[in-house]
């Protein structure tokens, strides 16, 4: 997720959740939060508990986010993929609205078909010597199976509604939703096979070195003169340290869905987005 995509994502998230956009510059967003988002994101449980106990309305805070690492501002925090604040937002999205159904707003005097797209936003977590996370937004057209990537980057240009526009009608999917999910999963698995695996080899080499160092530190050959209870404690400690080492350094990839939805798009909008982002 590049900084421009992150900027647009955050803007859409806060505004669509009722927050007031107070300031927006290159790489900077300042919002007046709603009480609900303040309570979820700003870590002030005692304040809100106190206000609720008194039956009073609380005063939500302002939040200034910097999506450009080179930007500075007073009382602002830098946000990037991997920052705790963004993880809180992702968690909130997962808990409150993981699956949605939206329709493109279309002004048309004639009957206009809307095509069903399954959009699935995912994060891929790479664990090893170095940890990193990627985000992917994959769309699948549920009539012909056409696949496209990076969809959410372009959705800021499309206006959606929760109800279908006048003169529009939805085309029924041919591909079932569960099958569509599986197709996107298969696409992501194919993508993961194309990634350079140098990070796995690097992690494996580091793991061997750390295992050897740990074994040397807990050298069993020097423990014959120790009491049995002490030997058992050292053995248990060695095993705990070894387990922690494996947990930290054994390479792994974990993929999870941030959210997903069925988006009904006109043929013209579908064509326009596919022209930009064709898989």
C-alpha positions as CSV (number, residue, x, y, z in Angstrom):
1,X,0.0,0.0,0.0
2,X,1.8,3.2,-1.2
3,X,1.3,6.5,0.7
4,X,-1.2,7.9,-1.8
5,X,-3.4,4.8,-1.6
6,X,-3.1,4.9,2.2
7,X,-4.0,8.6,2.2
8,X,-7.2,8.0,0.2
9,X,-8.1,4.9,2.2
10,X,-7.9,6.8,5.5
11,X,-9.8,9.8,4.1
12,X,-12.6,7.5,2.9
13,X,-12.7,5.5,6.2
14,X,-13.0,8.5,8.5
15,X,-15.4,10.5,6.4
16,X,-17.7,7.6,5.7
17,X,-17.8,6.9,9.4
18,X,-19.1,10.4,10.1
19,X,-15.8,12.2,11.1
20,X,-15.4,15.9,10.0
21,X,-12.4,16.5,7.8
22,X,-10.8,19.6,9.2
23,X,-7.7,19.8,7.1
24,X,-6.1,18.0,4.2
25,X,-2.8,18.7,2.7
26,X,-0.2,16.7,0.8
27,X,0.5,13.8,3.2
28,X,-1.6,15.2,6.1
29,X,-5.2,14.5,7.3
30,X,-6.8,16.1,10.3
31,X,-10.2,14.9,11.5
32,X,-12.7,15.6,14.3
33,X,-13.6,12.1,15.4
34,X,-17.0,10.9,16.3
35,X,-17.5,9.7,19.8
36,X,-17.7,6.1,18.6
37,X,-14.4,6.3,16.7
38,X,-12.7,8.2,19.6
39,X,-13.7,5.4,21.9
40,X,-12.5,2.7,19.5
41,X,-9.2,4.3,18.5
42,X,-7.9,6.8,21.0
43,X,-7.4,4.6,24.0
44,X,-9.4,6.6,26.5
45,X,-11.6,4.0,28.2
46,X,-11.7,5.7,31.6
47,X,-12.8,9.0,30.1
48,X,-15.7,7.5,28.2
49,X,-16.7,5.3,31.1
50,X,-16.8,8.3,33.4
51,X,-18.9,10.3,30.9
52,X,-21.4,7.5,30.5
53,X,-21.7,7.0,34.2
54,X,-22.6,10.7,34.6
55,X,-24.9,10.6,31.6
56,X,-22.9,13.3,29.9
57,X,-21.8,13.6,26.2
58,X,-18.1,13.3,25.8
59,X,-15.9,15.5,23.7
60,X,-14.2,13.6,20.9
61,X,-10.6,14.4,20.0
62,X,-9.0,15.6,16.9
63,X,-6.7,13.2,15.1
64,X,-3.9,14.3,12.7
65,X,-2.4,11.7,10.6
66,X,0.7,12.0,8.4
67,X,0.8,9.6,5.5
68,X,4.1,11.1,4.1
69,X,7.1,10.1,6.2
70,X,8.8,13.4,5.3
71,X,5.9,15.5,6.5
72,X,5.8,17.1,10.0
73,X,3.0,18.7,12.0
74,X,2.2,19.6,15.6
75,X,0.4,16.9,17.5
76,X,0.4,14.6,14.5
77,X,1.4,10.9,14.2
78,X,3.0,9.2,11.2
79,X,0.9,6.3,10.0
80,X,2.1,3.5,7.7
81,X,1.3,-0.1,7.0
82,X,2.4,-1.9,10.1
83,X,1.7,1.0,12.5
84,X,-0.5,0.1,15.5
85,X,-3.1,2.8,14.6
86,X,-3.6,1.3,11.1
87,X,-3.9,-2.2,12.6
88,X,-6.6,-0.8,15.0
89,X,-8.5,0.5,11.9
90,X,-8.2,-2.8,10.1
91,X,-9.5,-4.6,13.2
92,X,-12.4,-2.3,13.5
93,X,-13.3,-2.8,9.8
94,X,-13.1,-6.6,10.3
95,X,-15.3,-6.5,13.3
96,X,-17.9,-4.1,12.1
97,X,-18.3,-4.5,8.4
98,X,-16.3,-7.3,7.0
99,X,-18.7,-8.0,4.1
100,X,-20.7,-5.3,2.3
101,X,-22.9,-4.9,-0.8
102,X,-22.8,-1.6,-2.7
103,X,-24.2,-0.3,-6.0
104,X,-22.6,2.2,-8.2
105,X,-24.5,5.5,-8.4
106,X,-25.7,5.8,-12.0
107,X,-27.7,8.6,-13.5
108,X,-29.4,7.1,-16.6
109,X,-32.6,7.6,-18.4
110,X,-32.5,4.1,-19.9
111,X,-32.3,0.6,-18.4
112,X,-28.7,0.0,-17.3
113,X,-27.3,-3.4,-16.2
114,X,-24.9,-3.6,-13.2
115,X,-22.2,-6.3,-13.2
116,X,-21.4,-8.1,-10.0
117,X,-17.8,-8.0,-8.8
118,X,-16.5,-9.8,-5.7
119,X,-13.8,-7.5,-4.2
120,X,-11.6,-9.1,-1.5
121,X,-9.0,-7.0,0.4
122,X,-6.3,-9.0,2.0
123,X,-3.1,-8.6,4.0
124,X,-0.2,-11.0,3.7
125,X,2.2,-11.3,6.7
126,X,5.7,-12.5,6.2
127,X,7.4,-13.7,9.4
128,X,11.1,-14.5,9.7
129,X,14.4,-12.7,10.3
130,X,12.6,-9.7,8.9
131,X,8.9,-9.1,9.1
132,X,6.8,-7.3,6.6
133,X,3.2,-7.0,5.5
134,X,1.6,-6.5,2.1
135,X,-1.9,-5.5,1.2
136,X,-3.7,-6.7,-1.9
137,X,-7.1,-5.8,-3.4
138,X,-8.4,-8.4,-5.9
139,X,-11.6,-8.2,-7.8
140,X,-13.4,-11.1,-9.6
141,X,-16.2,-10.5,-12.1
142,X,-18.8,-13.0,-11.2
143,X,-20.1,-13.4,-14.7
144,X,-17.1,-14.2,-16.8
145,X,-14.4,-14.8,-14.1
146,X,-12.2,-11.9,-15.1
147,X,-9.7,-11.1,-12.4
148,X,-8.1,-7.7,-11.7
149,X,-5.8,-6.4,-8.9
150,X,-5.4,-3.1,-7.0
151,X,-9.1,-2.3,-7.1
152,X,-9.4,-0.2,-4.0
153,X,-6.9,2.3,-5.4
154,X,-9.5,3.3,-8.0
155,X,-12.7,3.1,-6.0
156,X,-12.2,6.6,-4.7
157,X,-13.3,7.7,-8.2
158,X,-16.6,5.8,-8.0
159,X,-19.6,6.9,-6.0
160,X,-21.5,4.0,-4.4
161,X,-24.9,3.7,-2.7
162,X,-26.6,1.1,-0.5
163,X,-29.6,1.1,-2.8
164,X,-29.7,0.5,-6.5
165,X,-30.1,3.6,-8.7
166,X,-33.3,4.2,-10.7
167,X,-33.3,2.6,-14.1
168,X,-30.6,0.1,-13.1
169,X,-30.9,-3.6,-12.6
170,X,-28.4,-6.2,-11.3
171,X,-27.2,-9.1,-13.4
172,X,-27.3,-12.4,-11.5
173,X,-23.9,-13.9,-10.8
174,X,-22.9,-17.1,-12.6
175,X,-19.9,-17.8,-10.3
176,X,-21.0,-18.6,-6.7
177,X,-19.5,-16.4,-4.0
178,X,-17.7,-19.2,-2.3
179,X,-16.2,-20.3,-5.6
180,X,-15.2,-16.7,-6.2
181,X,-13.4,-16.6,-2.9
182,X,-11.5,-19.7,-3.7
183,X,-10.5,-18.4,-7.1
184,X,-9.0,-15.3,-5.5
185,X,-7.2,-17.5,-2.9
186,X,-5.8,-19.6,-5.8
187,X,-4.6,-16.4,-7.5
188,X,-2.9,-15.2,-4.3
189,X,-1.2,-18.6,-3.8
190,X,0.1,-18.4,-7.4
191,X,1.4,-14.9,-6.6
192,X,3.2,-16.1,-3.5
193,X,5.0,-18.7,-5.5
194,X,6.5,-15.9,-7.7
195,X,8.1,-14.1,-4.7
196,X,11.8,-14.2,-4.3
197,X,12.6,-16.7,-1.5
198,X,15.9,-15.2,-0.5
199,X,14.3,-14.1,2.8
200,X,13.5,-17.7,3.6
201,X,17.1,-18.8,3.0
202,X,18.4,-15.9,5.0
203,X,16.1,-16.7,7.9
204,X,17.1,-20.4,7.8
205,X,20.8,-19.6,8.0
206,X,20.2,-17.3,10.9
207,X,18.1,-20.0,12.7
208,X,20.9,-22.5,12.4
209,X,23.4,-20.0,13.8
210,X,21.1,-19.2,16.7
211,X,20.4,-22.9,17.4
212,X,24.2,-23.6,17.5
213,X,24.8,-20.7,19.9
214,X,22.0,-21.8,22.2
215,X,23.2,-25.4,22.2
216,X,26.7,-24.2,23.1
217,X,25.4,-22.1,25.9
218,X,23.4,-25.1,27.3
219,X,26.1,-27.6,26.7
220,X,24.8,-30.9,28.2
221,X,28.3,-32.4,28.5
222,X,29.2,-30.0,31.3
223,X,26.3,-30.9,33.5
224,X,27.2,-34.4,34.9
225,X,28.3,-32.8,38.2
226,X,25.0,-30.9,38.6
227,X,22.2,-32.1,40.8
228,X,19.4,-33.8,39.0
229,X,16.9,-31.0,39.8
230,X,19.3,-28.4,38.4
231,X,19.8,-30.4,35.3
232,X,16.0,-30.8,34.8
233,X,15.6,-27.0,35.2
234,X,18.4,-26.3,32.7
235,X,16.9,-28.8,30.2
236,X,13.4,-27.2,30.5
237,X,14.9,-23.7,30.1
238,X,16.8,-24.8,27.0
239,X,13.6,-26.2,25.5
240,X,11.7,-23.0,26.2
241,X,14.4,-20.9,24.6
242,X,14.5,-23.2,21.6
243,X,10.8,-23.1,21.2
244,X,10.9,-19.3,21.4
245,X,13.7,-19.2,18.8
246,X,11.7,-21.4,16.4
247,X,8.6,-19.3,16.9
248,X,10.5,-16.1,16.0
249,X,12.7,-17.4,13.1
250,X,10.9,-20.3,11.4
251,X,9.7,-18.7,8.1
252,X,6.0,-18.4,7.6
253,X,3.4,-16.6,5.5
254,X,0.0,-15.9,6.8
255,X,-2.8,-14.4,4.7
256,X,-6.0,-12.9,6.1
257,X,-9.0,-11.1,4.7
258,X,-9.4,-7.5,5.8
259,X,-12.9,-7.1,4.3
260,X,-14.8,-8.1,1.2
261,X,-17.9,-7.2,-0.6
262,X,-20.1,-7.5,-3.7
263,X,-19.9,-4.3,-5.8
264,X,-22.3,-3.8,-8.7
265,X,-20.7,-1.7,-11.4
266,X,-21.8,-0.4,-14.8
267,X,-20.2,-1.8,-17.9
268,X,-18.5,1.5,-18.6
269,X,-17.0,1.8,-15.1
270,X,-15.8,-1.8,-15.2
271,X,-14.1,-1.2,-18.5
272,X,-12.5,2.0,-17.3
273,X,-11.1,0.3,-14.2
274,X,-9.9,-2.8,-16.0
275,X,-8.1,-0.7,-18.5
276,X,-6.0,0.6,-15.6
277,X,-5.7,-2.5,-13.5
278,X,-5.8,-5.7,-15.6
279,X,-4.4,-8.8,-14.0
